[in-house]
Each structure stands twice: as C-alpha cells, then as structure tokens.
Amino acid sequence: MRCEICGETINGEPLRTKIDGSVMVVCEKCSKFGKIQKAPPVPKTFAKNGQKDKNQNQYKPRPMYSIDEPTDDLVEDFNTLVREKREKMGLSREQLGAKINEKASVVSRIESGKMTPDTKLAQKLEKTLKIKLLEEVGGFNLEEFKSSRSGGSTLGDIVKIKRR
C-alpha cells in the first residue's frame, strides 16, 4: 500500500489521518501533518453463539402500497371550474386569494392551468367555492379483474388515462 501524501510504500500498519478535513491513508512520516483517526467501528451483526443480536432490527418486508398514498385525485378541468365559479360568485382573484389565504397570483396561475393545486389548496378552494375538485381514487381489485377477462390483460386495461 502507498501513502496518499508522499507516494512511498507503507511499511507496517497504515495510519488513517485527517488532514485539512480529509481522511487519508498515510505513512508514519506524513501522519504528523494531521490528526490520527481511530479505525471505524465494525458493526456487530451476530452474537458469539452465531445467533442474531436481540437489539438488531429484524427485516420486515415493505408493503406493496404506501400508507400515505393519495386517495384523492384532482379533476381534469379544475382550472375552468375554479374560474367559472369565482366569476359566478362575483369575486375578484384578489378577493378569492384573501379568502383562502393565498396570493392573487396563485389563483391566477391555477385558473390558467400553469399551476396544479396540492390537496390542501384544492380543499380550501372546494370549501370556499362550494365545488368538487377532488375525486376519490377507487381501489383496484386485481384478482376480480383477472377473473372477468378471458384473454390477457394489457396495461391500458388497468391504468386510468388522464387527458389534458
């Protein structure tokens, strides 16, 4: 093994030394330029008798779905719904923004379709404008679908396609 500073062959045990914030493997002569570091601790995975340590975490398989997976989806024409209902209620963008605690520019960007509101903002708009922007995403039972089809299923049969 060679010293990372001078390039000479290291005789004996190399020293891990922190020099200017970088940990390097150096010879004894070059170790004076920094602070000698301890060897990193080796994690214990097995106890002496070959059994797993009681404190070690057991492997748990992750579920195929996310617990915090969204259950609501925004309707496709949310921008026109928001604009039409705001105009019908006789509100300006500034007034609607004040009611939902957002800037008028946010309302403008939503109405133009340049911005997609997150779930929280969509709920505020629903409550204020008394419209439905979020639709429930129904669960999909794959086994039921398999039994109802005679031929092979395709991706297009399963996925809900959004058109913009």
Buried (B, 14 or more C-beta within 10 A) or exposed (E): EEBBBEEEEBEEEBBBBEBEEEBBBBBBEBBEEBEEEEEEEEEEEEEEEEEEEEEEEEEEEEEEEEEEEEEEBBBEEBBEBBBBBBEEEEBEBEEBBBBBEBEBEBBBBBBEBEBEBEBEBBBBBBEBBEBEBBEEEEEEEEEEEEEEEEEEEEEEEEEEEEEE
